[in-house]
Amino acid sequence: MSNVVVRPSLKTIWFRYVLVLGVVLCFAALYWRYLSGDGPAWLGLLPLALFLWPLRLHLIRRFTSLHIGDGKLRYERGMLSRSTRTMELSKVQDVRVDQTLGQRLINTGTISVETAGETSRISMEDVDQPHRIAGQILEAAKIERKGLNG
């Protein structure tokens, strides 16, 4: 199996951008209608700070990845400080997919991977097509185990 890189979905992030845009436009309309002559000009720009919320999530998404291949499963997260967790695919025992109702509607979910002899698991939230990714992880683990035994 070739290397596969999985990142969290952009669907929920774009939803947040649209939500913030709606709030900013409503605030701008109210500001210009009722306070444009009375209030300070910078007050009209203040709601733009709300864009920091989806922007932060966008950056977290950009610096979060799950790599499947080369006999390993590697989870990386972090921009300035980086955390990396590596598991051998041959030791993967369980791949779990959890989906809330909202995630089911947009076909995203949380993938959790457990290995033999490990006390913690790797979890990645908001993955597109989580069942397909879980299947790829299990297939890669099966191929890796077959290569070790065969």
N, C-alpha and C positions, 0 to 999 in steps of 0.2 A: 504494500500500500504506500502510495506517495504521501508526502507530508501534507497535512491538512491544518490550516490555522482557523480557529473559531474565535470570533469576537462577540461581545454583547450586541444585541439588536439596536438599530437606530430608531425603530418604530416608536418606542416610548419617549425617546429624546425629542423626536420631531413633534410629537404630541405636546410635549412641554413647551417647545418653542412657540407653537401655534397658540397655546393657552396664554402664555406670557404676552405674545403679540396682541391678543384680544384684550387683555387687561390694560396694556399700555395704550392702545387706541381708545378704549373707553375713558381712561383717565385723561388722555390728551383732549378728547372731545369735551369732557366736563370742565377741564381746566380752561380751555380757550373760550368756552361758552360763559363760564361764570367768574373766572378769576384772572383772565388775561390782562386786564388793566390794573388790577389791585394787587396781585401776588407777585413775588419775585420771579424772574425769568427762569432761574435754575430749578424752581419747583416743578415746572413743566417737564423737565428732563429727568427728574428723580426716578420715575418708574422704570426708566431704562436699566436701572441697576437690577431689576428683576431678571434680566437676561443672564445674569451671573449664575443662576440656578441651573438652567439647561446647559449652559456653556461648561460649567464644572462637570456635569454628568457626561458631556461630550468628550472632555479631556480624559476623564476616568476610563471611558470606553476605548478611547484611542490607545491608552497605555495598559490595557488588559487583554490578554490573549491566552488561548489554550492551543498547544501544538500537539498534534497526534502524528507520530511517525518515528522511524528509526528505532523502533522497539521501546519507545518511551512516550509518556504523556507528561507534558511540561506546561505548568500554569504560571504565568508571569503577570504581575500587577505592580504598578507604581511608575511615577514620572521622575521625580527627583530621587527618592529612595525606592529601590526595587526589591520585590520579594519574588522568589522563584521556588516552585515546588515541583519536583520531578518524581515520577513513578514509573516503574517498569511495567510495560503493557502485559507481560506474561503473568504478573501478579494481580491484575484487575479481576475482582470477584463480582462486583455489583456496580451497575450503572443505574441511577435512579433519575426519573424525570418528574418534577413537581410543577403543576400548572394551576394558577388561580383561574377564576372564571374569565377575568379580563385577558389573561395570557392565552387562554384557550381560544378566545375570539380573534386574537391577532397572531396565533400560531407561534408563540414564544413560550419559554419556560425556564426552569432552573434545573441544571444537570449536576448531579452529585456522583462522584466516582470513589469507590472504596477498594482497597487492595488487601491482600492477605497479610496479616501480621502488622497492619498499621492501625493506629488508634484514631487518626483523624482522616478526613476526606477532603477531596478537592470539590468545590462547588462554584459554579458560574451561573449568575442570574441573567435573565432576559436573553436567552440564546434563541435565535431564529431556528425553526424546524428542529426542536429538541429531540424528538423521537428519531429523526434521521441521523443526527449527530451521535446519539446514544448507540444506535445500530452500528455506526462507523467505528466507534470506540470498541464495542464488543467484537466486531469482526476483526479489527486490528489485533485485539488481545488473543483471539482464537488463532489467527495466523501466526502470531508470535509464539504461542504455546506449542503449536504444531511444529514450528521450526526448531524449537528447543528439544522436542521429543523425537523428531523425525530425523 
